[in-house]
Amino acid sequence: SGEESEQQIKMRAERLLQSSKADCYILTETSTQNIFKQIASVEPHLVIIDSIQTLHSSQIESTPGSVSQVRECTAELLRFAKESSTPVFIVGHITKDGAIAGPKVLEHMVDTVLQFEGDRHHMYRILRAVKNRFGSSSELGIYEMVHNGLREVSNPSEILLSQREFPISGVTIAAMLEGIRPMLIEVQALVGNSAYGTPQRSSTGFDTRRMNMLLAVLEKRFGFRLSTQDVFLNIAGGLRVEDPAVDLAVIVAILSSQQDIAVPTHIAFAGEVGLSGEIRAVNRIEQRIAEAEKLGFEEIYISKYNNKGLDTSKYDIKINWMAKVEEIFQAIFG
């Protein structure tokens, strides 16, 4: 530990573990030479460095945290890990943009990059694999911050869906994938008349440029006058999504808010929307349908181009095949 003293770490450990009997050795040191001396005498099964920006090596004449020091200290830890076959966890700071602080070569040197992210206004934290030499880099873990540490959330869909007693306009449910994990998320939209000269376009958790593209499709292809209205979009739960299958839920949420007609709470959506207004097929549709059925949804709207080789007899949920956005509008809003 280069940032906290032994006493501070011991206080945290006692609060979290309710015990100080863990077989864990704490060393408050920033010199890599002294760290390796202690490692040689202890011979641990695992080494955790907190943080790499506080370490310094005598091989480099620069201050801790500089580009050259971070690169050299990481290289020394890498050599040690390979020679001794000891796993090494390196904790690093991030910039305001969410990228790892320091040289980009740091990401190339390590085997796996895990990003622990979260909003201070939400109790949930997300562990995301940005890079993984031994598996998929599109995995996601969701944890809840409680008084005695982190608790794994085994079913993220339940926390990402609000408990609504009655339908509300502008709210839809999307069946998305994060890596290989299917999740159902809540998409919220608010469309209103612009009080100022220029309509506002704002999205939280969803790409604003993609939202503008979907708004252009609705206006050009289907005649919905959205150019004079404010449009706000939010992905509930503080999650950021990149799955194109969320497009269909976004469009239905926007239309629901504009028409002020609520979408039934038992309906889910999964489909990519093209520039001509067609609903395109998405991958792993079986997992999305199974997740929606598991959570009690009665209907799911998907692209009709997803029906190739799909055995619908094993599902109790009603599957609605759609090819164009106007078909969705007719089916839901009449």
Secondary structure as GFF3:
##gff-version 3
##sequence-region A 1 334
A	DSSP	alpha_helix	6	17	.	.	.	ID=ss1
A	DSSP	alpha_helix	32	42	.	.	.	ID=ss2
A	DSSP	beta_strand	47	50	.	.	.	ID=ss3
A	DSSP	three_ten_helix	52	54	.	.	.	ID=ss4
A	DSSP	alpha_helix	67	84	.	.	.	ID=ss5
A	DSSP	beta_strand	88	91	.	.	.	ID=ss6
A	DSSP	alpha_helix	105	109	.	.	.	ID=ss7
A	DSSP	beta_strand	112	118	.	.	.	ID=ss8
A	DSSP	beta_strand	124	132	.	.	.	ID=ss9
A	DSSP	beta_strand	140	146	.	.	.	ID=ss10
A	DSSP	beta_strand	149	152	.	.	.	ID=ss11
A	DSSP	alpha_helix	156	160	.	.	.	ID=ss12
A	DSSP	beta_strand	171	178	.	.	.	ID=ss13
A	DSSP	beta_strand	181	193	.	.	.	ID=ss14
A	DSSP	beta_strand	201	204	.	.	.	ID=ss15
A	DSSP	alpha_helix	208	222	.	.	.	ID=ss16
A	DSSP	beta_strand	229	235	.	.	.	ID=ss17
A	DSSP	three_ten_helix	244	246	.	.	.	ID=ss18
A	DSSP	alpha_helix	247	259	.	.	.	ID=ss19
A	DSSP	beta_strand	267	270	.	.	.	ID=ss20
A	DSSP	beta_strand	272	273	.	.	.	ID=ss21
A	DSSP	beta_strand	279	280	.	.	.	ID=ss22
A	DSSP	alpha_helix	285	294	.	.	.	ID=ss23
A	DSSP	beta_strand	299	303	.	.	.	ID=ss24
A	DSSP	three_ten_helix	304	306	.	.	.	ID=ss25
A	DSSP	three_ten_helix	312	314	.	.	.	ID=ss26
A	DSSP	beta_strand	318	322	.	.	.	ID=ss27
A	DSSP	alpha_helix	325	333	.	.	.	ID=ss28
###
